[in-house]
Amino acid sequence: MVSISSRATFDWGDPAAFADRAASMEASPIREFLKLLGQPGIVSFAGGIPDPQLFPLDAIARSAAGIMADPARRADVLQYAASEGYAPLREWIAGYMTRLGVPCAIDNIVITSGSQQALDLLGKLFLDSGDAVVTTAPTYLGALQAFNVYEPTYATVTFDDGPRSHPAIDHVVPDYPIPPAIAYVVPEFANPSGETLPLDRREGLLDLLAELGIPVIEDAAYQALRFEGDPLPSLLALDIRRTGHIDRSRVIYTGTFSKTIAPGLRVGWVCTSRELVQAIVLVRQAADLHGATLDQAIAYDVVSEMFSEQVGRLIPVYRERRDVMLDALSRSMPPEVTWTRPDGGMFIWLTLPEGLDSEALLRDSIETERIIFVPGRPFFPDGSGERHIRLNYTRSDEPVIVDGIARLARLIARHMRERASRAEPRRPSLAGAAS
Amino acid sequence: MVSISSRATFDWGDPAAFADRAASMEASPIREFLKLLGQPGIVSFAGGIPDPQLFPLDAIARSAAGIMADPARRADVLQYAASEGYAPLREWIAGYMTRLGVPCAIDNIVITSGSQQALDLLGKLFLDSGDAVVTTAPTYLGALQAFNVYEPTYATVTFDDGPRSHPAIDHVVPDYPIPPAIAYVVPEFANPSGETLPLDRREGLLDLLAELGIPVIEDAAYQALRFEGDPLPSLLALDIRRTGHIDRSRVIYTGTFSKTIAPGLRVGWVCTSRELVQAIVLVRQAADLHGATLDQAIAYDVVSEMFSEQVGRLIPVYRERRDVMLDALSRSMPPEVTWTRPDGGMFIWLTLPEGLDSEALLRDSIETERIIFVPGRPFFPDGSGERHIRLNYTRSDEPVIVDGIARLARLIARHMRERASRAEPRRPSLAGAAS
């Protein structure tokens, strides 16, 4: 017993206790900032967070009451359920996708706990350790977190220079040593760049994927939040035109109600071939059996009653906030700072002048201005991106945006001056010595 | 374009499209049986399914209405939330665990989507491909499904012979070639065996784990459903006595409200060291950000109002059904069939005579008797267990249990006769030929 008692305690700080993949797991910087959100006086341009004032509260409360008042529905939402998800909601989504140019049926839809879970389940299904994921750089940091668990490598494309450019998809994976396993893109109002892949680039991407022979995850989290311009066909819609049927398409479309209804419900979906839906159901069954049914039933009630109306409420408010932020940026930012102009979604992506570090800026910003944003690095698979900042405009009122951007601009200008004085610290004194 | 269009369609039936781990994924036989549940005339002894008549419906409906009527709580449940889970519920669980002999605080608790998600997240954190998991055989098939995704091996112990015996923990992993990474046990009213690990075996298991230097997952899904006898201290409670503090204990306790409140809410938890809780939070963040908050808030309201009362309602009903099933088995089963006598939980575990195949029996049972149960194989890491049957007694009324067991017994007797006539088909005719 003496020999055992000396070994009785367990050292949870020893990395050897964990699987190798645990070493790659890092706390999301966004999540860490979210902890600051509750503090008084904090202005947040971090997070892809909807304005809670715009949640369809009445419809949600009415739905919850209705479900609880109906013995059959109440029993349904409280008992174990199918891993595929709540059938009426799957039916509704199949109809919605069909209206978006994606003819499909209920068997092409599986519900997930937000689209984050879809990314995890797809990483599990497709990624062996060392496999390459093709993606843009920057890309959604939550996708990198989900995939990193499966220890992949990344084959990335960088953005062209300039504020209005688009990802240079054409020259993706030049001579990449590992055959890629899957691609991941956010074609619409991308997280974090706010940019939208134009139609010709979408077709080019599908050509490339056909050459590579790999599937692609189309993350459509922001698709419904288009402020202006004509809707573009999704990659899935375009690929169905090529292949004739969703069951033969390589595109795996992920959607979510987190940005349009309410994120706390955790209701997202995957729309893809029936065969892949069945594989996702298997892997979800092992992961958590199924999602909370009450939330899916509420989501069903709300979207079937008023999805278009709800999206119609969000768009003018978010568009106005985007405009206010773009105006404030134009008025107050130093000319060396550039940014994207999104046609929808939740984000503007800033590029700082050479030599500035967005993480140092953030630390300073939290301390002196009480403003938070997400620095660029976590969006890049290779950890570059230190000159970038992601700004969210959907969660703050107009006066907060105007004031916050002005203060952020002053802070950036100060960092630029400090950088300039560090870069050329001795010229005046040297000149003085020479004279 | 011609060369591309020939490659445009994607073949989802090609296993090479998926990661290696996908090959190990199989549909749960339980899940397949659940699809039969809705059919008229089906008697189900399959599934660990609570009786929906016993859900605390009024408390749940009252809670949902209260949350929706309170602007602050409503906003809380609809917005993004912390991956740790709903804080009031974590506080309540910390108090509950403390009352169970596990002194701990909110930082020792993380909410999961049922305990199934805990098993997936722990597999992700602890299992490299090829690592060994120490477990009993049989063990919970959902744990095997969750772990199999991470491609482990298993070091198993078998049960001693006889219906009242206990797992022979003492001689686990004899000369096992791979150092195990983690252990998994269901100490109370085990799934599928219904058996409970006595106190001396619990201490022996902790000794062994200290020798091996590995952590252990204590699956306590059924712990609250004790019908008789004094409660035993959990492995975690025992190990805290050894180590002095939960943060130094190797035991990872998983609990769930699926068996006591309602499974559709998908609310479970892990109680363990703060350091491991933080690691689980990281891995959950990448997996699905957080669980649906409304369900956690409802679970909080219900358990803080009436957890003991609710468990007190379940126990006499389930105990009576266990007794009715045990009586029916005694009255009707052939003497060659043996079974366990659980002190709580949801399952009785049958052992059929040599030569019988529980899967053939199930096929016959579905066709001729419309009775479903779970055959033994999926509970064994090595796929043995063909002579076993798991019976659930919590979901059926007493008359259904009496009638169903009588019919199942007749079917088993018929299979025994058929087996005997196949095994010795020619003895009479040979005798006739010799005479």
Chai-1 contact restraints between the chains, C-beta under 6 A:
chainA,res_idxA,chainB,res_idxB,connection_type,confidence,min_distance_angstrom,max_distance_angstrom,comment,restraint_id
A,I4,B,D207,contact,1.0,0.0,6.0,A-B,restraint_1
A,I4,B,A210,contact,1.0,0.0,6.0,A-B,restraint_2
A,R7,B,A210,contact,1.0,0.0,6.0,A-B,restraint_3
A,A8,B,A210,contact,1.0,0.0,6.0,A-B,restraint_4
A,A8,B,R242,contact,1.0,0.0,6.0,A-B,restraint_5
A,A8,B,T243,contact,1.0,0.0,6.0,A-B,restraint_6
A,T9,B,T243,contact,1.0,0.0,6.0,A-B,restraint_7
A,T9,B,R248,contact,1.0,0.0,6.0,A-B,restraint_8
A,F10,B,R250,contact,1.0,0.0,6.0,A-B,restraint_9
A,W12,B,S273,contact,1.0,0.0,6.0,A-B,restraint_10
A,W12,B,E275,contact,1.0,0.0,6.0,A-B,restraint_11
A,W12,B,L276,contact,1.0,0.0,6.0,A-B,restraint_12
A,F18,B,L125,contact,1.0,0.0,6.0,A-B,restraint_13
A,A19,B,F126,contact,1.0,0.0,6.0,A-B,restraint_14
A,A19,B,L127,contact,1.0,0.0,6.0,A-B,restraint_15
A,A19,B,D128,contact,1.0,0.0,6.0,A-B,restraint_16
A,D20,B,D128,contact,1.0,0.0,6.0,A-B,restraint_17
A,A22,B,L125,contact,1.0,0.0,6.0,A-B,restraint_18
A,M25,B,L282,contact,1.0,0.0,6.0,A-B,restraint_19
A,A27,B,L282,contact,1.0,0.0,6.0,A-B,restraint_20
A,S28,B,Q285,contact,1.0,0.0,6.0,A-B,restraint_21
A,I49,B,Y80,contact,1.0,0.0,6.0,A-B,restraint_22
A,P52,B,A75,contact,1.0,0.0,6.0,A-B,restraint_23
A,P52,B,Q79,contact,1.0,0.0,6.0,A-B,restraint_24
A,F55,B,L78,contact,1.0,0.0,6.0,A-B,restraint_25
A,A61,B,M68,contact,1.0,0.0,6.0,A-B,restraint_26
A,A64,B,A64,contact,1.0,0.0,6.0,A-B,restraint_27
A,A64,B,M68,contact,1.0,0.0,6.0,A-B,restraint_28
A,M68,B,A61,contact,1.0,0.0,6.0,A-B,restraint_29
A,M68,B,A64,contact,1.0,0.0,6.0,A-B,restraint_30
A,A75,B,P52,contact,1.0,0.0,6.0,A-B,restraint_31
A,V77,B,G264,contact,1.0,0.0,6.0,A-B,restraint_32
A,L78,B,F55,contact,1.0,0.0,6.0,A-B,restraint_33
A,L78,B,A262,contact,1.0,0.0,6.0,A-B,restraint_34
A,L78,B,G264,contact,1.0,0.0,6.0,A-B,restraint_35
A,Q79,B,P52,contact,1.0,0.0,6.0,A-B,restraint_36
A,Q79,B,G264,contact,1.0,0.0,6.0,A-B,restraint_37
A,Y80,B,I49,contact,1.0,0.0,6.0,A-B,restraint_38
A,Y80,B,P263,contact,1.0,0.0,6.0,A-B,restraint_39
A,S113,B,D288,contact,1.0,0.0,6.0,A-B,restraint_40
A,G114,B,D288,contact,1.0,0.0,6.0,A-B,restraint_41
A,G114,B,L289,contact,1.0,0.0,6.0,A-B,restraint_42
A,Q116,B,D288,contact,1.0,0.0,6.0,A-B,restraint_43
A,Q116,B,L289,contact,1.0,0.0,6.0,A-B,restraint_44
A,Q117,B,D288,contact,1.0,0.0,6.0,A-B,restraint_45
A,D120,B,A287,contact,1.0,0.0,6.0,A-B,restraint_46
A,L125,B,F18,contact,1.0,0.0,6.0,A-B,restraint_47
A,L125,B,A22,contact,1.0,0.0,6.0,A-B,restraint_48
A,F126,B,A19,contact,1.0,0.0,6.0,A-B,restraint_49
A,L127,B,A19,contact,1.0,0.0,6.0,A-B,restraint_50
A,D128,B,A19,contact,1.0,0.0,6.0,A-B,restraint_51
A,D128,B,D20,contact,1.0,0.0,6.0,A-B,restraint_52
A,Q145,B,A286,contact,1.0,0.0,6.0,A-B,restraint_53
A,A146,B,A286,contact,1.0,0.0,6.0,A-B,restraint_54
A,V149,B,A286,contact,1.0,0.0,6.0,A-B,restraint_55
A,D207,B,I4,contact,1.0,0.0,6.0,A-B,restraint_56
A,A210,B,I4,contact,1.0,0.0,6.0,A-B,restraint_57
A,A210,B,R7,contact,1.0,0.0,6.0,A-B,restraint_58
A,A210,B,A8,contact,1.0,0.0,6.0,A-B,restraint_59
A,R242,B,A8,contact,1.0,0.0,6.0,A-B,restraint_60
A,T243,B,A8,contact,1.0,0.0,6.0,A-B,restraint_61
A,T243,B,T9,contact,1.0,0.0,6.0,A-B,restraint_62
A,R248,B,T9,contact,1.0,0.0,6.0,A-B,restraint_63
A,R250,B,F10,contact,1.0,0.0,6.0,A-B,restraint_64
A,A262,B,L78,contact,1.0,0.0,6.0,A-B,restraint_65
A,P263,B,Y80,contact,1.0,0.0,6.0,A-B,restraint_66
A,G264,B,V77,contact,1.0,0.0,6.0,A-B,restraint_67
A,G264,B,L78,contact,1.0,0.0,6.0,A-B,restraint_68
A,G264,B,Q79,contact,1.0,0.0,6.0,A-B,restraint_69
A,G264,B,T293,contact,1.0,0.0,6.0,A-B,restraint_70
A,R266,B,A292,contact,1.0,0.0,6.0,A-B,restraint_71
A,S273,B,W12,contact,1.0,0.0,6.0,A-B,restraint_72
A,E275,B,W12,contact,1.0,0.0,6.0,A-B,restraint_73
A,L276,B,W12,contact,1.0,0.0,6.0,A-B,restraint_74
A,L282,B,M25,contact,1.0,0.0,6.0,A-B,restraint_75
A,L282,B,A27,contact,1.0,0.0,6.0,A-B,restraint_76
A,Q285,B,S28,contact,1.0,0.0,6.0,A-B,restraint_77
A,A286,B,Q145,contact,1.0,0.0,6.0,A-B,restraint_78
A,A286,B,A146,contact,1.0,0.0,6.0,A-B,restraint_79
A,A286,B,V149,contact,1.0,0.0,6.0,A-B,restraint_80
A,A287,B,D120,contact,1.0,0.0,6.0,A-B,restraint_81
A,D288,B,S113,contact,1.0,0.0,6.0,A-B,restraint_82
A,D288,B,G114,contact,1.0,0.0,6.0,A-B,restraint_83
A,D288,B,Q116,contact,1.0,0.0,6.0,A-B,restraint_84
A,D288,B,Q117,contact,1.0,0.0,6.0,A-B,restraint_85
A,L289,B,G114,contact,1.0,0.0,6.0,A-B,restraint_86
A,L289,B,Q116,contact,1.0,0.0,6.0,A-B,restraint_87
A,A292,B,R266,contact,1.0,0.0,6.0,A-B,restraint_88
A,A292,B,A292,contact,1.0,0.0,6.0,A-B,restraint_89
A,A292,B,D295,contact,1.0,0.0,6.0,A-B,restraint_90
A,T293,B,G264,contact,1.0,0.0,6.0,A-B,restraint_91
A,D295,B,A292,contact,1.0,0.0,6.0,A-B,restraint_92
